[in-house]
Amino acid sequence: MEGYVYILQSLKNKKYYVGSTNNVDRRVFEHNSGKTKSIKYMRPWQLRFVQKYSTIKQARQIECKLKKFKNRGIIEQIVADQKINMGP
């Protein structure tokens, strides 16, 4: 099953959120509906970036790597370039 890494940006406070899913539209809807409790207070969210992977496992590995960076500059560079330059 294909997987996607996505980056959202809060229109409320401009913070970023990195996630992975097999259905980007559904996941963005869930974020904007408040179904993700840990970040629902930052709604609304805007989709800023999506990258497709051949498996959801690959997408989750990349998501974990990006979250470990905890560096806004790296996320902003990915959004600007519209690509992630790392392998699983």
DATADA-V210759 format. One record per residue. N is the residue number from 0. RES is the residue in three letters. BURIAL is + if it has 9 or more other ideal C-beta (glycine too) atoms within 8 Angstrom, else -. Layout:
{{N:RES:BURIAL} {N:RES:BURIAL}}
This chain:
{{0:MET:-} {1:GLU:+} {2:GLY:+} {3:TYR:+} {4:VAL:+} {5:TYR:+} {6:ILE:+} {7:LEU:+} {8:GLN:+} {9:SER:+} {10:LEU:-} {11:LYS:-} {12:ASN:-} {13:LYS:-} {14:LYS:-} {15:TYR:+} {16:TYR:+} {17:VAL:+} {18:GLY:+} {19:SER:+} {20:THR:+} {21:ASN:-} {22:ASN:-} {23:VAL:+} {24:ASP:-} {25:ARG:-} {26:ARG:+} {27:VAL:+} {28:PHE:-} {29:GLU:+} {30:HIS:+} {31:ASN:+} {32:SER:-} {33:GLY:-} {34:LYS:-} {35:THR:-} {36:LYS:-} {37:SER:-} {38:ILE:+} {39:LYS:+} {40:TYR:-} {41:MET:+} {42:ARG:+} {43:PRO:-} {44:TRP:+} {45:GLN:-} {46:LEU:+} {47:ARG:-} {48:PHE:+} {49:VAL:+} {50:GLN:+} {51:LYS:-} {52:TYR:+} {53:SER:-} {54:THR:+} {55:ILE:+} {56:LYS:-} {57:GLN:+} {58:ALA:+} {59:ARG:+} {60:GLN:+} {61:ILE:+} {62:GLU:+} {63:CYS:-} {64:LYS:+} {65:LEU:+} {66:LYS:-} {67:LYS:-} {68:PHE:-} {69:LYS:-} {70:ASN:-} {71:ARG:-} {72:GLY:-} {73:ILE:+} {74:ILE:+} {75:GLU:+} {76:GLN:-} {77:ILE:+} {78:VAL:+} {79:ALA:-} {80:ASP:-} {81:GLN:-} {82:LYS:-} {83:ILE:-} {84:ASN:-} {85:MET:-} {86:GLY:-} {87:PRO:-}}
